[in-house]
């Protein structure tokens, strides 16, 4: 009796089902409804080369493999170290030409030039990666197996047409890199950190841990140090913020540069170090030596991982403890991420004013929480209030660096730590980056502004000869 209210498709046989009463009939004159969802761009990994180009690359790859075997059989590898680049290129070209003739392979001039260059890189460099390493526009090289290599340019990832022949080829290049620094990587030790000859950071993870092929990441070392003026011109921060930071560093405030991976923490730390007086003794401690300080009196230290037997490790904390005995005026730690944090804070509290370091955190408040967590992980049992008191008296300034969604890097916040209020560390933000919108091509629209809060260290700045005008602390009026 209630058949007309039954749901369609409930299994009850009906002679002719009417349309549901609520079904709206579309009006032909009504404009189609616009979707609220944005159309996602085509992913770089979905772009596939044409079949013809793909076959050509495969053919050249097979020829290059055969020629590489011929080179290994004919070249005097022991003599490579003393041979000039011109002589070596000439020898490689001669052996390649002879081998191509024996194989009956004919190549055009462009293919011969490309092949000779690739063979030279195979013998003397890092094979397919060498071209990317020589490209100054590339910041990071990311290898996801032998057939997929991404690079980062201007903060954006791009898929390249560079590939390895196969997994064995990729593993051979990885082994070539790590063996040069006395390390090894295999199934029993499937991941490794190393440093290339030019200072670039290298990390690799091989099967069976890497499921779809070996994973390699290379953070390229920047030979040209970017100074404060360069960063201001790039829009990383303003001249007013630069003047404030100059006063903060010159008057020996303890500074922590906080930010995520690839946000420009090390670049910021490098730039801030340029404000240090040339007569001060500076000691730097890093996992991988990246800081490029221009002062005269600089002592550089680099931690060392354990060897294959698990011995010989020199941790950042070992370096930091030893640095305290070396009469430093300032200590700069490339990155604090472990138990060395307690020694760093003690150094900041005991006569090493003006020390600096970086940490991974999303904002200033998170940075303080991360310091607390690192102290807890170090196994030091202290009441939370004592830990926070130690942090508040040691750290004066937190500079937040961020990589925004459009790939740009900005100094998004400068925050002062002013002391304790009860059990809470009190902080005040002096400058911030204010986002106001997004352009149609996904570029962020925003501006830097002061918060209107006067610096708690203004009197200290005056005593040291840095009398900052009150106007730099006034908020920017939106147009």
FENDAUR-V529226 format. One line per field, one symbol per residue. ss: DSSP state (~ for helix, > for strand, _ for the rest). phi: phi as a letter, one per 30 degrees, with the letter a starting at -180 (. if undefined). psi: psi as a letter, one per 40 degrees, with the letter a starting at -180 (. if undefined). Layout:
BEGIN
ss = ???
phi = ???
psi = ???
END
This chain:
BEGIN
ss = __~~~______________________________________~~~____~~~~~~~~~~~~~~~~~~~~~~~~__~~~_____~~~~~~~~~~~~~~~~~~~_____~~~~~~~~~~~~~~~~____~~~~~~_____>>>>>____>>>>>__>>>>_______~~~~~~~~~~~~~___________>>>>>_____>>>>>_________>>>>>________~~~~~~~____~~~~~~~~~~~~____>>>>>_____~~~~~~~~~________>>>>>___________>>>>>_>_________>_~~~~~~~~______>>>>______~~~~~~~~~~______>>>>>___~~~~~~~~~~~~~~______~~~~~~~~~~~__>>>>>>>_____>>>>>>>>>>>>>__>>>>>>>>>>>>>>>_____>>>>>>>_______~~~~~~______~~~~______
phi = .cddcdddidjddbdadddedddddddddddddddddddddddddddcdddddddddddddddddddddddddcdddddddcdddddddddddddddddddddiccbddddddddddddddddcbciedddddddddccbcbccidcbbcbcbhicdbdccdbcdaddddddddddddddcicbbaddbdbacabdddjddbbbbceddddcjecbbbcddddcddddddddddidacdddddddddddddiddcccclddidjdddddeddddddddccdcccbbdbdbdbdcddcbccbbdbddddcicidbdeddddddddcchddbccceacbadddddddddddbjcdidbabbcadadddddddddddddddicdbeedddddddddcccbbcccbcddcjdcbddabbccckcbiccddbbdcbaccdblbdecicdcaadbdcjddddceddeddcjccddeddcdddddd
psi = dfdeeihhfeehhidhhiiidehhhhhdehiihhieiihhihideehhiiddddddddddddddddddddddddigddeddeiiddddddddddddddddddefhhiiddddddddddddddddafbdeddddeheehdihhhgidehhiihhfeihihiehiidaddddddddddddddefiihaddgeiihihideeihhhihiiedhdfiihhhhhihhdhhhaddddddeediiddddddddddddefihhhhiiaheefddddddddeeehieeihhhihidhhdhgieidghhhihihiiadeeiehhidddddddddeffidihhhdhheaeeddddddddefefieiiiiihididdddddddddddddeehhiidddddddddddhdhhhhhihideeihigeihhiheaigbehhhihhdiihhheahidffhhhiiiiieehiheeddddddeegghiddeehihhh.
END
